[in-house]
Amino acid sequence: YLMVYTKGTLENGILEFDVNTKSYKKVESIERSDKTYFVIMSPKRNTIADAAIEKL
């Protein structure tokens, strides 16, 4: 698994990323093997990760 921490915000859900066009869109399910998918989750409360992001 790969976790990416960002300072920005993304809406929770599944994002489908197309490597060829370098674009993404929100989808309801993972359906295609030729696409890359990301599951976006936001914690309900502050975590150790929040402290690490502040130091970036």
C-alpha positions as CSV (number, residue, x, y, z in Angstrom):
1,Y,0.0,0.0,0.0
2,L,1.1,3.6,-0.6
3,M,-0.1,6.5,1.5
4,V,0.2,10.0,0.3
5,Y,-0.2,13.0,2.6
6,T,-1.2,16.4,1.1
7,K,-1.7,19.9,2.4
8,G,-4.6,20.3,0.0
9,T,-8.0,18.7,0.1
10,L,-9.7,16.1,-2.0
11,E,-13.3,14.8,-1.7
12,N,-13.5,11.4,-0.1
13,G,-14.2,8.5,-2.5
14,I,-12.6,6.6,-5.4
15,L,-10.6,8.5,-8.1
16,E,-9.8,6.9,-11.4
17,F,-6.5,8.2,-12.9
18,D,-5.7,7.8,-16.6
19,V,-1.9,7.8,-17.0
20,N,-2.0,8.6,-20.7
21,T,-4.0,11.8,-20.3
22,K,-2.8,12.6,-16.8
23,S,-6.3,13.3,-15.7
24,Y,-8.6,11.9,-13.0
25,K,-12.3,11.7,-12.2
26,K,-14.4,10.6,-9.3
27,V,-16.0,7.1,-9.9
28,E,-18.3,4.9,-7.8
29,S,-16.5,1.6,-8.4
30,I,-13.2,0.1,-9.6
31,E,-13.9,-1.4,-13.0
32,R,-11.0,-1.2,-15.4
33,S,-7.6,-2.8,-15.3
34,D,-6.0,-0.2,-17.6
35,K,-6.7,2.6,-15.1
36,T,-5.0,3.4,-11.7
37,Y,-7.4,4.0,-8.8
38,F,-6.9,6.0,-5.6
39,V,-9.1,5.7,-2.5
40,I,-9.3,9.1,-0.8
41,M,-10.0,9.1,3.0
42,S,-9.8,11.9,5.5
43,P,-9.5,11.2,9.3
44,K,-12.3,12.5,11.6
45,R,-9.7,13.9,14.1
46,N,-6.1,15.1,14.1
47,T,-3.4,12.5,13.9
48,I,0.3,12.1,14.0
49,A,0.2,12.6,10.3
50,D,-1.2,16.1,10.8
51,A,1.8,17.1,12.9
52,A,4.2,15.7,10.2
53,I,2.4,17.7,7.5
54,E,2.7,20.9,9.5
55,K,6.5,20.5,9.5
56,L,6.7,20.2,5.6
